[in-house]
């Protein structure tokens, strides 16, 4: 959203601590549309701040400044890109590009571009976008999750394991998604039992996320497990997929692509009965 001017107003004159002064200066830079300078200034202040509360305040302000829209036009292009993501990815990307031209470095727009790249299986392009965004706002949990998704997409196992161990999820949903990503990586490495454990956690935590069931089915087939309940749930979710469910996990823009595959798996079970 475009933040009101009060968001950028100077702090009161009695706010003399360096953290408040840094925020005030950063807000002045944002008014001049100097997003990179504003975020860099706050990042420098965060490094030298000892108080946990003050540090959290600075981190929160940096995220606001990384995401704020400078213009109605830029935000409209961004919203149009979001709306077209699943119906016309090329047009969606065009709108995100137009938004970025007006909203230099906006990390919300950057995440939109990452989603398009992931839909197109363009993992290297997605990596470029997430690294640029993390340069502005390295503590943004959603950006960190995008980075993990992209590392998995690139099959960069060493960096993936390093990053996932260092990740501090900010919510139960984020933890569930970490389990899901870890499960995918374990599955690719042939560790099917361990991967299934991760997918089960995801299904328990976010039962409306179809891809948890899809990957549990994949691992279950490898382990000769009864996949019928998961297959039926997957087909049910995908058969009545809502926009909310489609966008439940921003880092997973491609959902229910395995519908026919799972339909076939369920048909095999029915034939064998």
N, C-alpha and C positions, 0 to 999 in steps of 0.2 A: 504494500500500500504506500501511497505518498503520505509522508508524515507531515502533520501540521507545523507551522512555523514555530510554535511554542517548543517543539522538540529541539529546535536549534538555538533557542534563546540562550544568552549567556547566563552562567550561574550567578547567584547573588554575590555581592562584593565581599561578603565575609567568608566565602569559600576559598580559602588560601592554600589548602593542601595541594601538592603537586599533581595528584590524581585528578582532582576537580579542574585544575588549570589545564591539564592535558585534554580533558574532555571538552572544555570550553574552546580551546584552540582547534580541536578536531572538528567541532561543530561549525566553527567559522570556515574551516576548509571545505566542509561539505556544502555550505551555502555557496561557495565558489565552484562547486562541482569537482573538487579535487579529492575524489574518493581514495585513491591510492595513498596520497600523502596523509590523509586523515587516519586511515587504518595503520599505516606505518608508524605514525606518531604514537598511537595507542599501544601498538605492539611493543615499542621501545619502552613505554611507561610500564607496561605489564611486567616486563623482565626485571625492572628495578623496584617493583612494589612488593613489600613483605606482607602486608595485611591481607589475609584471605578474603575478607569482605570487600576491601578496596579493589583487589585483583578481579573478583567476580563482577564488580560493577564495571570495570574497564572492559572486560571481555564481553559483557552484555552490550555495552555501548558500541563496541567495535562491530558486533554482529548487526546491530541496527543500521550502522553506517554502511556496512557492506551490502545491505539489502534494500536500503531506501531508494525509492524512485525519484528522479529529478523532475519528471514531467508526466502529465496525463498521457501524452502520446506514447511515451516509452512503455508505460504500464499497460496501455491498450494493446500494443504489439505483443507484450508478454502474455497477457490473458488470451489473446487470439492464438498464440503458439500453443498454449496449454490446451485450449479447446480443440485444436486440430491434430493433436499428437497422435491419436489412434486412427483418425480418418484420413489424414493426408500428411504424412511425415515430412515430405519435401516442403510443403507450404508452412508447416509448423516451424521447421528450421529457418525458413525465410523470415518469418515473423520474429523468432528469437534473435536472429542476426540483426534485424532492424531495431529491435529493442536494445540490443547491446551497443549499437552504434550511438544511441542516444543516452544510454545508461552505463557508461564506461565502467566495466568491472563488476557490475551488479551480480552478486552471487546467486540470487534467485534465478536470474536469466541464465547464468552459467549452468545451473542444475537442469534447467529446461533443455539446454543444448546437450548435456550429458545424457539425458533420457532419450533424445533422438538418436544420438550416436550408439547407445546400447541397443535400441530397437533395430538399428541398421547393422549391428554387430561390428561397429567401427570402434574397437576398444582403444586403439592408439589415439584417435581423436578425442575420445572421452577422457583419456589420461591427461592430455594436454589441457583440457578444460578444467579438470579437477585440480591440477597442480597450480594453475593460475589462480583459481578461486581460493585454494588453501593458502596461497601467498598473502592474500588479503585477510583471511579469517581462519587461521589454523586450528582454532578450538571449536569450530562449528561441528557438532556431532553428525549432522546430516551429510556434510561434505566428507567427513572421515569415513562414514559408511559408504558413500559413493566411491571413495578411493579403494576401499576393500573390495567392493563389487568389481571394480575395474581391474584390480590386480588379479582377482580370480578369473575374470574374463581373459586376461592376458596370460594366464597360467604361470604367473610369477610366484611360484610356491614359497621361495625364500623370503621375499619381501612381504608376502601375504601373512605368513606365520609370525613374522616380526611385528607387523602392524596389528594383527588381531590380538596378540598377547598384550600389547601396550594400550589397546582401546579401553576406554572407561565408559560403558553405556550409561546414558542419562535417564533411561526408562526401561520398564520390563519389555516393551515392544522392541526397543533397540537391542536388548540382550537376546531376545528370541530371534531377531534377524541375524545377529552374530552367529548364533547356533546354526541357523539355516545356511549361511555362507560357509561356515566351517564344515558343515555336513556335505555340501556340494564338493568342496575341495577334497575331503576324505573319500567321497564316492569316486571321484576321478582318479584317486590314487589306489583304488581297489580295496579300501578299508570299509566294507559295506556295513558291518555290524555297528561300528562306531558312527558311521554316517547316519544310520537309521535312528540311533539314539538322539542325535541332534535334530533330525526331522520330527521326531516324536515330541520333543520339547517345543518346537515351533508350532506344531498342530495344537498342542495343549494350551499354549499361550495366546495364539492368534488363530482360532478355529475357522475364521472366515477367509483366510489366505489360501487360495487354491494351490499354490506352488509347493507348499509344505506337503500336501497329500501327493502331488505328482512325484516328488523326489522320494517320498516314503515308498511309493509303489515301485519306483525304479530299484531302490535298495531291497525292498521286500521280494521282488522277483529273483534277484541274485541270491537271496538267502532262503528261497522256497517258503516264504511266509504267506499267510492268508491275506491277500491284498484286497479282497472284495469290499470290505467296509470303506477302505480308503478310496478305492476306485469309484464306488457309488457316491461318496461325498464329493469327490473331485468333479464328477460329471454333474452333480446337482448344483454345485457352486457355479460352475462354468455355464451351465444351461440358463441360469438366471442372473448372470453377471451384471452388477450395477456399476455405475461410474465410481461410487465410493470404494467398492471392492477392487476395481481395476487400478485405482490410485492409492490403495491402502499402504503400499510400501513404495515410496518414490523411486528407490533404487531398482525396482523390478517392474519396468514398464511393459514387459512382455509376459502376459499372463494368459493361461488357458490355451496356449499354442499347441499343447499336446492332447487336445480333446479327442481327436480321431484315434490317436495312439492308445489312449487309455480305454476308449470305447472298444477297441479291438482286443485289448488285454482282458476286459470284462467278458467279452463274447467268448473268448477261449475258455474261461472258467466255466461259463454256462454250458458250453459244449461238453466239457470234461465231466460234468456232474452226472 
